[in-house]
Amino acid sequence: MSDGTLHVPMRHRFWNPEARLAYVLLTPAVVVLGVFMFYPIVYVFMMAFSETNKLSQIQGFAGLANFVELFQNREFWVITGRSIMWTVIAVLTKTLFGMVIAVLLNVKFAGRKIARMFFIVPWASAVPISSILWRWVYHTDYGMLNHTLRMLRITASPPIWLGNPAAAFAATIWVDIWIGIPFMALVFLAGMQAISEDLYESAYLDGVNWWQKFAYITLPGIRHIVLIATLLSSLWTFNDFNTIYILTRGGPANTTDILITSIYKTGFEYRRFSQASGMAVITFVILSILSLVYAKAYFRQEKSG
């Protein structure tokens, strides 16, 4: 029995003049993505399960041998742990400082627009440029940091910031934090400005203090934004190659290497492409699990309202 609805055959839905035009327009983009994105990803996965030569050509199937070699390598676990610690410390710090700065920039004061404009400079600048700038700041003899420490008579022998393992790790984390704080602050600020002023006015009339306003109005109002921002920051921080490689190249003695820099050095300096590909696959799995955890938390928040 017909219900009055016009049923269009499936073939005509996907092969009409408009559909054919869409296919033609999408073909260049699909080809570019296939050649420069999907094919390299597939090839990396293939190399991870294969034996390769010094030119990254696949020589034969290796199964899980590359992963077994990685898991038996203590250095791999040290670098993986350092990558996780690097990400956790940096993202937590960026989130905390970003939230504080967003709250301050959300307050009405003279010159607020100018303050917001200048505050975005670290994030708007290219990461390599910022990293090179900080490399000069950390310079042992001519850097601004050590010069300031000497001038203020805090110490006559400032540390070699990029030559000491602990100091170098702290220094690289700080540069990543310095670059990333403006993004977090601006995203949080945008979320705060979307909250209705009526809620704050009602709270003011009820005698609510500033901390209660923040805990019961501001944070719940931007919780989805905080979740998405921290996910993006985690992905970017975990894969922050430029900061570490420009500042220390993973040194001294590989003590500031994280997975992304170790992958580059293993593949392009040591020419061990199979092992580098295995590390890349493991990185992909870690970030995929992280994204799934965040997605589950996000949809749980959506469901709870």
C-alpha positions as MATLAB code, in Angstrom:
seq = 'MSDGTLHVPMRHRFWNPEARLAYVLLTPAVVVLGVFMFYPIVYVFMMAFSETNKLSQIQGFAGLANFVELFQNREFWVITGRSIMWTVIAVLTKTLFGMVIAVLLNVKFAGRKIARMFFIVPWASAVPISSILWRWVYHTDYGMLNHTLRMLRITASPPIWLGNPAAAFAATIWVDIWIGIPFMALVFLAGMQAISEDLYESAYLDGVNWWQKFAYITLPGIRHIVLIATLLSSLWTFNDFNTIYILTRGGPANTTDILITSIYKTGFEYRRFSQASGMAVITFVILSILSLVYAKAYFRQEKSG';
ca = [
       0.000    0.000    0.000;
       1.342    3.393   -0.931;
       1.551    5.991    1.885;
       1.820    8.889   -0.531;
       5.622    9.152   -0.181;
       7.660    9.300   -3.337;
      10.266    6.534   -3.174;
      13.409    7.337   -5.130;
      15.485    4.306   -6.173;
      18.853    4.101   -4.407;
      20.679    4.232   -7.741;
      19.126    7.588   -8.619;
      19.921    9.051   -5.195;
      23.654    8.519   -5.607;
      23.999    8.863   -9.377;
      22.010   11.908  -10.395;
      23.493   15.049  -12.022;
      24.014   16.798   -8.672;
      25.669   13.736   -7.145;
      27.980   13.331  -10.137;
      29.009   16.996   -9.884;
      29.742   16.514   -6.180;
      31.923   13.489   -6.963;
      33.887   15.483   -9.523;
      34.454   18.375   -7.094;
      35.451   16.067   -4.233;
      37.842   13.923   -6.273;
      40.883   16.289   -6.062;
      40.546   16.577   -2.277;
      40.150   12.808   -1.895;
      43.217   12.183   -4.068;
      45.336   14.659   -2.081;
      44.211   13.161    1.246;
      44.829    9.653   -0.052;
      48.349   10.409   -1.321;
      49.596   12.640    1.487;
      47.670   11.331    4.520;
      46.030    7.922    4.211;
      48.783    6.195    2.204;
      51.583    7.251    4.650;
      49.470    6.088    7.593;
      48.813    2.711    5.983;
      52.482    2.363    5.024;
      53.611    3.119    8.592;
      51.311    0.368    9.885;
      52.730   -2.001    7.263;
      56.320   -1.150    8.262;
      55.496   -1.719   11.924;
      54.806   -5.388   11.130;
      57.625   -5.785    8.609;
      61.380   -5.801    8.174;
      62.709   -2.740    6.351;
      66.030   -1.664    4.888;
      67.830    1.665    5.358;
      65.647    3.223    2.620;
      62.427    2.301    4.465;
      61.576   -0.328    1.855;
      59.673   -3.359    3.151;
      61.765   -6.541    2.923;
      59.531   -9.092    4.561;
      56.864   -9.797    7.154;
      58.064   -9.625   10.777;
      54.814  -10.083   12.672;
      55.009   -8.768   16.225;
      58.812   -8.940   16.381;
      59.238   -5.155   16.255;
      56.799   -4.660   19.123;
      58.428   -7.424   21.188;
      61.799   -5.714   20.689;
      60.331   -2.394   21.818;
      58.640   -3.876   24.889;
      61.890   -5.552   25.930;
      63.773   -2.265   25.622;
      63.924   -0.440   28.949;
      64.652    2.868   27.206;
      61.306    2.652   25.379;
      59.404    2.410   28.669;
      61.389    5.306   30.143;
      60.563    7.497   27.129;
      56.894    6.450   27.205;
      56.631    7.279   30.909;
      58.370   10.597   30.317;
      55.936   11.380   27.488;
      52.961   10.755   29.750;
      54.490   12.782   32.607;
      55.366   15.621   30.182;
      51.765   15.683   28.909;
      50.081   15.475   32.317;
      52.218   18.211   33.902;
      51.946   20.545   30.919;
      48.198   20.117   30.345;
      47.301   20.456   34.037;
      49.417   23.600   34.342;
      48.009   25.128   31.149;
      44.483   24.349   32.286;
      45.015   25.856   35.756;
      46.765   29.040   34.608;
      44.453   29.345   31.604;
      41.428   29.234   33.893;
      42.864   31.853   36.259;
      43.777   34.193   33.405;
      40.388   33.702   31.742;
      38.641   34.694   34.978;
      40.820   37.812   35.232;
      40.254   38.778   31.586;
      36.525   38.282   32.041;
      36.455   41.081   34.622;
      35.678   44.516   33.214;
      38.619   46.905   33.549;
      40.250   49.663   31.526;
      42.443   48.266   28.754;
      40.884   44.806   28.806;
      40.812   44.538   25.003;
      44.476   45.513   24.751;
      45.390   42.970   27.427;
      43.572   40.241   25.506;
      45.342   41.206   22.283;
      48.825   41.075   23.818;
      48.056   37.901   25.696;
      47.480   35.941   22.493;
      50.999   36.682   21.161;
      52.731   33.525   22.533;
      50.103   31.263   20.984;
      49.845   33.220   17.718;
      53.619   33.072   17.184;
      54.980   30.042   15.358;
      56.207   27.339   17.743;
      59.702   27.153   16.157;
      60.132   30.921   16.575;
      59.067   30.783   20.228;
      61.351   27.805   20.858;
      64.346   29.561   19.295;
      63.585   32.646   21.404;
      63.537   30.591   24.598;
      66.712   28.795   23.599;
      68.452   32.167   23.704;
      66.749   33.022   26.989;
      68.159   29.806   28.489;
      71.678   30.392   27.108;
      74.222   29.809   29.882;
      76.428   32.841   29.241;
      74.313   35.309   27.289;
      70.747   34.321   28.150;
      68.364   36.784   29.754;
      67.398   34.330   32.494;
      70.899   33.762   33.847;
      71.761   37.438   33.387;
      68.743   38.359   35.526;
      69.669   35.814   38.194;
      73.173   37.267   38.402;
      71.971   40.868   38.363;
      69.536   40.247   41.227;
      72.323   38.419   43.097;
      70.142   35.326   43.434;
      73.067   33.141   42.393;
      76.530   33.763   41.042;
      76.557   30.429   39.177;
      73.204   29.915   37.439;
      72.440   26.406   36.203;
      73.121   25.233   32.671;
      69.442   25.045   31.867;
      69.631   22.923   28.721;
      72.681   20.910   29.777;
      71.372   19.410   33.012;
      68.781   16.586   32.621;
      66.343   17.771   35.316;
      66.704   21.451   34.414;
      66.375   20.738   30.688;
      63.180   18.741   31.202;
      61.678   21.506   33.348;
      62.791   24.146   30.844;
      61.189   22.396   27.881;
      57.943   21.841   29.786;
      57.812   25.530   30.676;
      58.183   26.577   27.031;
      55.325   24.266   26.003;
      53.219   25.698   28.849;
      54.084   29.284   27.914;
      52.998   28.666   24.322;
      49.803   26.806   25.255;
      48.373   28.914   28.083;
      46.872   31.620   25.797;
      44.861   29.036   23.844;
      43.362   27.579   27.007;
      42.656   31.013   28.460;
      40.944   32.322   25.332;
      38.817   29.192   24.922;
      37.741   29.340   28.577;
      37.091   33.081   28.251;
      34.845   32.522   25.236;
      32.865   29.973   27.240;
      32.543   32.305   30.217;
      31.196   35.121   28.071;
      28.456   32.825   26.798;
      27.076   32.391   30.342;
      24.082   34.581   31.017;
      24.745   37.604   33.224;
      21.341   37.018   34.852;
      22.765   34.014   36.697;
      25.530   36.113   38.249;
      23.122   38.913   39.129;
      20.782   36.477   40.849;
      23.700   34.985   42.754;
      24.825   38.470   43.796;
      21.376   39.266   45.161;
      21.446   36.002   47.118;
      24.727   37.004   48.746;
      26.842   34.372   46.999;
      30.616   34.984   47.172;
      32.971   34.888   44.190;
      34.188   31.349   44.845;
      30.639   29.973   44.949;
      29.848   31.802   41.715;
      32.863   30.198   40.089;
      32.154   26.711   41.469;
      28.402   26.620   40.845;
      27.922   28.869   37.809;
      31.141   29.335   35.851;
      32.600   25.825   35.988;
      29.339   23.995   35.197;
      28.716   26.480   32.387;
      32.011   25.753   30.642;
      32.552   22.097   31.572;
      32.090   20.882   27.985;
      34.557   23.490   26.729;
      37.088   22.509   29.400;
      36.811   18.874   28.346;
      37.341   19.592   24.651;
      40.152   22.085   25.296;
      42.069   19.676   27.537;
      41.664   16.894   24.963;
      43.081   19.065   22.190;
      45.865   20.284   24.457;
      46.716   16.693   25.439;
      46.958   15.588   21.804;
      49.079   18.605   20.834;
      51.332   18.346   23.892;
      51.928   14.617   23.493;
      53.020   15.273   19.893;
      54.978   18.470   20.550;
      58.050   17.756   18.439;
      59.240   21.292   17.714;
      59.686   22.522   21.274;
      61.904   19.673   22.456;
      63.849   19.168   19.242;
      64.710   22.850   18.845;
      65.600   23.376   22.505;
      67.529   20.185   23.321;
      67.234   17.697   20.411;
      66.253   15.229   23.122;
      69.453   15.782   25.098;
      71.380   15.770   27.207;
      71.895   12.026   26.604;
      68.273   11.552   25.471;
      66.931   12.621   28.865;
      64.339   14.991   27.361;
      63.216   12.697   24.552;
      59.510   11.907   24.345;
      57.909    9.427   21.964;
      57.517   11.832   19.060;
      61.170   12.939   19.090;
      62.345    9.372   19.671;
      60.329    8.230   16.648;
      62.037   10.835   14.483;
      65.523    9.978   15.734;
      64.973    6.221   15.492;
      63.682    6.502   11.946;
      65.632    9.312   10.322;
      68.878    9.358   12.319;
      69.345    5.677   13.158;
      67.494    4.400   10.048;
      65.508    1.833   12.035;
      62.224    2.418   10.283;
      60.459   -0.715   11.506;
      61.053    0.160   15.158;
      60.117    3.797   14.543;
      56.900    2.683   12.856;
      56.134    0.400   15.796;
      56.548    3.344   18.163;
      54.282    5.432   15.925;
      51.584    2.748   16.043;
      51.845    2.584   19.843;
      51.545    6.385   19.985;
      48.451    6.152   17.778;
      46.917    3.563   20.120;
      47.658    5.669   23.234;
      46.105    8.793   21.729;
      43.120    6.810   20.409;
      42.440    5.428   23.894;
      42.775    8.926   25.345;
      40.330   10.300   22.766;
      37.826    7.518   23.492;
      38.023    8.210   27.240;
      37.399   11.907   26.625;
      34.559   11.137   24.201;
      32.903    8.863   26.760;
      33.219   11.554   29.436;
      31.853   14.188   27.059;
      28.767   12.177   26.086;
      28.183   11.286   29.736;
      28.115   15.016   30.521;
      25.779   15.632   27.583;
      23.440   12.920   28.806;
      23.427   14.256   32.345;
      22.613   17.720   31.041;
];
